[in-house]
Structures are given as structure tokens and as C-alpha cells.
């Protein structure tokens, strides 16, 4: 599963970003919220395969970062 938080400073911007990701199969995760002068919406996407590869004996964990919206 992938998780992201959409951020915008306007209602219209948040709506456009959320609709963009909904069209790509993402789902809303909870209610929108605000902090300071920004608006946020959490979203999730089900994935068929895990994001991290199987760890071998001498491998280090792989960290994934997702671009902010």
C-alpha cells in the first residue's frame, strides 16, 4: 500500500489534486484537515507487490520517498 498527503493553500487547488489522484485509483483516507494556512488530504493506493524488495542477509533496508504534491 502506498500513502500520500496532498497539500494545497487553496480549496480549489486541493480539489484539483485530489481529483487527479482519485482518477488514478487512489482512495481518500480520512477527512481533509488544515494547519496554519494549508489544506491537506491523506490518500492511499493499493499495490499488488510490496514496495520493498525481500531482504538478503547483507542487504540494508531501502527507503522510499514520494514527491510532495
C-alpha positions in Angstrom: 0.0 0.0 0.0 1.2 3.5 -0.8 0.3 6.5 1.3 0.5 10.2 0.5 -0.7 13.5 1.8 -1.9 16.1 -0.6 -1.2 19.7 0.4 -2.6 23.0 -1.0 -3.1 26.5 0.1 -6.5 26.8 -1.7 -9.7 24.8 -1.7 -9.7 24.7 -5.5 -6.1 23.5 -5.6 -6.7 20.7 -3.1 -9.8 19.7 -5.0 -7.9 19.5 -8.3 -5.1 17.5 -6.8 -7.4 15.1 -5.0 -9.5 14.6 -8.2 -6.3 13.9 -10.1 -5.2 11.1 -7.8 -8.8 9.7 -7.5 -8.8 9.3 -11.3 -5.5 7.3 -11.0 -7.1 4.8 -8.5 -6.0 6.5 -5.2 -8.6 6.5 -2.4 -9.4 9.0 0.3 -8.0 8.2 3.7 -9.9 10.1 6.4 -11.2 13.6 6.2 -9.4 16.7 4.9 -7.7 18.8 7.5 -6.0 22.2 7.8 -3.0 23.5 9.6 -1.8 27.1 9.5 -2.7 28.3 6.0 -2.6 24.9 4.2 -5.2 22.2 3.5 -4.4 18.5 3.5 -5.9 15.2 2.3 -4.5 11.8 3.1 -4.8 9.2 0.3 -3.8 5.6 -0.2 -3.2 3.3 -3.2 -3.4 -0.5 -3.0 -0.4 -2.1 -4.7 -0.1 -5.7 -5.9 3.5 -6.1 -4.9 5.4 -4.8 -1.9 7.3 -1.6 -2.2 10.5 -3.0 -0.6 12.4 -6.0 -2.0 13.0 -9.1 0.0 15.9 -8.5 2.3 19.0 -10.7 1.9 21.4 -11.4 4.7 23.8 -8.5 3.9 21.3 -6.0 2.4 20.4 -2.7 4.0 16.7 -1.6 4.1 15.7 0.5 1.1 14.0 3.8 1.9 11.3 5.1 -0.4 10.3 8.8 -0.6 7.3 10.1 -2.5 7.3 13.5 -4.2 5.1 16.0 -2.5 2.1 17.3 -4.3 
